[in-house]
Amino acid sequence: MAVPARKVSKHAKRTRRGGQGGLKTAAIHMNENGVYVRNHHVAADGTYNGKQVVSPK
């Protein structure tokens, strides 16, 4: 069986798990047109990565 040879200290455990917190919500930024957009999503004005990909609503 896979059993640890010794107890893992609280510090080692918390250090290992420190990066798991991260962002709870999707990162939102303003693109060059002044429209808020989520990462890897098409903006409300139909642009993606500076190019018009969908006709705006």
C-alpha positions as CSV (number, residue, x, y, z in Angstrom):
1,M,0.0,0.0,0.0
2,A,1.1,3.6,-0.6
3,V,1.6,4.9,2.9
4,P,3.8,8.0,3.6
5,A,6.9,7.2,5.5
6,R,6.4,10.2,7.9
7,K,3.8,12.8,8.6
8,V,3.7,15.8,6.3
9,S,4.1,19.0,8.3
10,K,1.5,21.8,8.2
11,H,3.9,24.1,6.5
12,A,4.8,21.7,3.7
13,K,1.1,20.9,3.1
14,R,0.0,24.5,3.1
15,T,3.0,25.5,0.8
16,R,2.0,22.8,-1.7
17,R,-1.6,23.9,-1.7
18,G,-0.9,27.6,-1.7
19,G,-1.5,28.0,-5.4
20,Q,-4.9,26.3,-5.4
21,G,-6.8,29.4,-4.2
22,G,-6.6,31.4,-7.4
23,L,-9.3,33.6,-8.8
24,K,-12.9,32.7,-7.8
25,T,-14.4,34.6,-10.7
26,A,-13.4,34.9,-14.4
27,A,-10.9,37.7,-15.1
28,I,-12.5,40.6,-16.8
29,H,-10.6,43.4,-18.6
30,M,-11.3,46.3,-20.9
31,N,-10.4,45.8,-24.6
32,E,-9.1,48.5,-26.9
33,N,-12.6,49.6,-27.7
34,G,-13.5,50.3,-24.1
35,V,-15.8,47.2,-23.8
36,Y,-15.4,44.8,-20.8
37,V,-14.7,41.2,-21.9
38,R,-13.9,37.9,-20.2
39,N,-10.7,36.1,-21.2
40,H,-11.1,33.8,-24.2
41,H,-14.6,35.2,-25.0
42,V,-16.0,37.4,-27.7
43,A,-16.8,40.9,-26.5
44,A,-20.3,42.4,-26.6
45,D,-19.4,44.4,-29.7
46,G,-18.5,41.2,-31.6
47,T,-14.7,41.6,-31.5
48,Y,-12.1,39.0,-30.5
49,N,-8.4,39.8,-30.3
50,G,-8.9,43.1,-32.1
51,K,-10.8,41.6,-35.0
52,Q,-14.5,41.7,-35.8
53,V,-15.7,38.1,-35.7
54,V,-19.4,38.4,-35.1
55,S,-21.8,41.1,-36.2
56,P,-22.7,43.2,-33.2
57,K,-26.2,42.9,-31.6
